[in-house]
């Protein structure tokens, strides 16, 4: 689980190269797909805020911790290969979220 950073602590943006960015994007999407599959497979009798909503929230935090910095670097990094890797990740993210929000098992 991701720790919440107190407001008085400074949070820094990770500076990623293109290769690390692609790996981080693919890895977080893999982990989120796996976790959402587990949510899908939750038996009706076991559905609760903890088994569904808490798990969904953890996935969103995990995803945002990676995709947030990638989104920023995608727009401002001076290296074109990093910006291009960011474009690739954002397309993958768009596809992932479209599939997720159209998943009848989850809704």
C-alpha positions as CSV (number, residue, x, y, z in Angstrom):
1,X,0.0,0.0,0.0
2,X,1.3,3.5,-0.8
3,X,1.9,5.8,2.1
4,X,0.3,9.2,2.2
5,X,2.9,11.9,2.3
6,X,2.3,14.7,4.9
7,X,1.7,18.1,3.4
8,X,4.8,19.5,5.0
9,X,7.1,17.0,3.2
10,X,8.5,17.7,-0.2
11,X,7.7,15.2,-2.9
12,X,10.0,15.0,-5.9
13,X,9.2,14.0,-9.4
14,X,11.1,11.0,-10.6
15,X,13.1,11.7,-13.7
16,X,12.8,8.7,-16.0
17,X,14.6,7.8,-19.2
18,X,12.6,6.3,-22.1
19,X,13.5,2.7,-21.3
20,X,12.6,3.0,-17.6
21,X,9.4,4.9,-18.5
22,X,8.2,2.1,-20.8
23,X,9.1,-0.6,-18.3
24,X,7.3,1.3,-15.5
25,X,4.3,1.9,-17.6
26,X,4.0,-1.8,-18.7
27,X,4.6,-3.1,-15.2
28,X,2.0,-1.0,-13.5
29,X,-0.5,-1.8,-16.2
30,X,0.3,-5.5,-15.8
31,X,-0.2,-5.3,-12.1
32,X,-3.4,-3.4,-12.3
33,X,-4.9,-5.8,-14.9
34,X,-4.1,-8.7,-12.7
35,X,-5.6,-7.0,-9.6
36,X,-8.8,-5.9,-11.5
37,X,-9.1,-9.6,-12.7
38,X,-9.1,-10.6,-9.1
39,X,-11.9,-8.0,-8.4
40,X,-13.9,-9.4,-11.3
41,X,-13.6,-12.9,-9.9
42,X,-14.9,-11.9,-6.5
43,X,-17.9,-14.1,-5.7
44,X,-21.2,-12.1,-5.2
45,X,-21.3,-13.3,-1.6
46,X,-17.9,-11.8,-0.9
47,X,-18.5,-8.4,-2.5
48,X,-18.0,-5.6,0.0
49,X,-16.5,-2.1,0.2
50,X,-13.3,-3.7,1.4
51,X,-13.0,-6.4,-1.4
52,X,-14.0,-4.1,-4.2
53,X,-13.8,-0.4,-3.4
54,X,-10.6,-0.6,-1.3
55,X,-9.0,-2.8,-3.9
56,X,-10.1,-0.4,-6.7
57,X,-8.7,2.5,-4.7
58,X,-5.3,0.8,-4.2
59,X,-5.1,0.1,-7.9
60,X,-5.8,3.8,-8.7
61,X,-3.1,4.9,-6.3
62,X,-0.6,2.5,-7.8
63,X,-1.5,3.6,-11.3
64,X,-1.3,7.3,-10.5
65,X,2.0,7.0,-8.7
66,X,3.5,5.9,-12.0
67,X,1.4,7.5,-14.7
68,X,1.3,11.0,-13.0
69,X,5.0,11.6,-13.4
70,X,5.0,10.0,-16.9
71,X,2.2,12.4,-17.9
72,X,4.2,15.4,-16.8
73,X,7.5,14.2,-18.3
74,X,5.6,13.4,-21.5
75,X,5.0,17.1,-21.9
76,X,8.1,18.7,-20.6
77,X,11.1,16.4,-20.9
78,X,13.8,17.9,-23.2
79,X,14.6,14.4,-24.8
80,X,12.2,13.5,-27.6
81,X,12.6,9.7,-26.9
82,X,11.3,10.3,-23.4
83,X,8.4,12.3,-24.7
84,X,7.7,9.6,-27.3
85,X,7.8,6.9,-24.6
86,X,5.4,9.0,-22.6
87,X,3.0,9.2,-25.6
88,X,3.2,5.4,-25.9
89,X,2.3,5.0,-22.2
90,X,-0.5,7.4,-22.3
91,X,-2.0,5.5,-25.3
92,X,-1.7,2.2,-23.3
93,X,-3.3,3.9,-20.3
94,X,-6.2,5.2,-22.4
95,X,-6.8,1.7,-23.8
96,X,-6.6,0.2,-20.3
97,X,-9.1,2.7,-18.8
98,X,-11.5,2.3,-21.7
99,X,-11.5,-1.4,-21.3
100,X,-11.8,-1.1,-17.5
101,X,-14.8,1.2,-17.6
102,X,-16.6,-0.9,-20.2
103,X,-16.0,-4.1,-18.3
104,X,-19.5,-5.4,-17.5
105,X,-18.3,-7.8,-14.8
106,X,-17.1,-4.8,-12.8
107,X,-20.2,-2.8,-13.2
